[in-house]
Amino acid sequence: MSERPDGVGRLVATFRRLQAARRRALIPYITAGDPAAAATVDVMEMLVDAGADVLELGIPFSDPLADGPTIQAAAWRALGAGVDVTRVLDWTSEFSGRSDTPVVLFTYLNPVLRYGPQRFVRDARQSGAAGLLITDLPVGEDAELEATLASGGLDLVRLLAPTTPESRAGLILDAAQGFIYYISRTGVTGEREQLRRGLAEEVEALRRRTDLPIAVGFGISNPEQAEAVASVADGVVVGSALVRTLAEEGIDSAGQLARRLRSAIDAAT
């Protein structure tokens, strides 16, 4: 595991606290600025009130190739409303001034490059963000850029897929910070009726190779699935189901869903 310049980061500290309490993390994802830019901080606070332990805040991007239609649509709505990196960091700062819940900025590489990597890391850290997840920056692709992103005080969270070769998995685990984001299935994000067979065994095998917490996401759509994942993983990431509920039914319904997810996760531990 890569060393943080300031020791244990907020993400690992959060997972350690939860593990000591025999709890698993609820990690909701939302797209910043959707369904209404003015409501982003309110949605973040609602999710914390509903039991979220870590928040993933997506920076909208025009070509979100890892995301399915629900999050793609959310990104387009946010971009159409004028949401950019600066506004996302402002919202992160506003939220972090009211809450100590860690925020992971979920983004693609292009917005970071356009903003300027060093400037982005500096401003993201100053905003109170705890981590950074860049979906399209593979380990070893650009060592200088990765060093810049990993040395700015943010945990650089890494994705690991069921199809990742063993040799690549080792490199990813060595470079990871904060927690491992294990993709529950191949393909893009989106709601699914069933979890993929073999997920529990894969998480257990991964746990033997790292001391970092393991969170599982992609396709987790309902409380039953969240409970199943929480029985083997340290954290459960839910995105598309919440994003869709926010857009179609509003913040109150999304809060109810988050509370049901929280209860299901707690039932597994």
C-alpha positions, 0 to 999 in steps of 0.5 A: 500500500502506498504511504500517505505523506500525512500518515493514515488518511480519513478514509482508512480512519473511517473504515477502521472506526466502522470495523471497530464497531462491527459496521459496514460503510454505506457509500452513496454516489451522486452526480454533482448538480443533479437533479438541481444544482442548488440542492447538491449540498442539501442532498449530501447532508440528507445522505449523511442523515440517512446513514452514509459513512462516505460520499462519492461526488461525481464531477459531471463529464460529457463522455462518462464511458464507465457509466450507464444511461442513468448516470450519463443522463445525470451528467448531461443534465448537470453540464446543461445547468453549467456545473463545472469543476469549480462549482463542484469544489465549492459545494465540497467546501460548503459541505465539508464546513458542516460535516466531517463525512469524507467525500471522494471526488469521482471523475474522469481524467479529462476534467482534471487535465483541463483544470490542471492536475496540481491545481486540482489536487491543491483545490480539492484538498483545500475544499475538504475532499478526502479522496479522488477516484479517476476511472480512466487513469490505469496504474502505470499509464502516466507515472508522473501524473499519478505521483502528482495526484497521489502526493497532494494529500488525497487518497487515490482510490483504485478500481479493481474488476473481476477481469483484472489479470493477477499481475495487474491486480498486484500493481493496483493493490500496491498503488491503492490508497483509502480503500479498494473499489471492487467492481461487482461485474463487468460493464458499465454502472446501472441497476441490476436484478441480481448480483453476479455469482462468485462475488463473495469468493472474489472479495474474500480472495482479494481480502487475503491480498490487501489490508485496505478496506474493500468496497463493492459497487456497480449494479447494487440496486436495492436493500437485499443486494446491499445486505448480501454485499455487506456480509462480505465487504467493508463497504457498499457503493450505491449510485444509479438507484439513488441517482434515478430516484433523485431525478424521478421522485425527489430528495425525500424518496431518495432519503427513504431509499438510503435509509432502507439501504442503511438498515439492510447493511446493518442487518448483515453485520 
